[in-house]
Amino acid sequence: MRKKDLARRLAHEAQLTPAVAADQIDSVVTQLLKKLKEGKPAEIPGFGTLLPGEAITFQPEEAHER
């Protein structure tokens, strides 16, 4: 899924304009990247955690944690 597709879907679900939805997506991504650059893990609720390091890794949530 591409950003514009995600923004369109978010806009529809949240009754926002596609531009506002795209801005919200940018804000979330910026916050995630900021945490990773600070060397902190970035949790994405319902998905898992991005872990900082030389190469960013993803640790998915376990099915039993839901």
Secondary structure as GFF3:
##gff-version 3
##sequence-region A 1 66
A	DSSP	alpha_helix	3	14	.	.	.	ID=ss1
A	DSSP	alpha_helix	18	37	.	.	.	ID=ss2
A	DSSP	beta_strand	42	44	.	.	.	ID=ss3
A	DSSP	beta_strand	48	51	.	.	.	ID=ss4
A	DSSP	beta_strand	57	60	.	.	.	ID=ss5
A	DSSP	three_ten_helix	63	65	.	.	.	ID=ss6
###
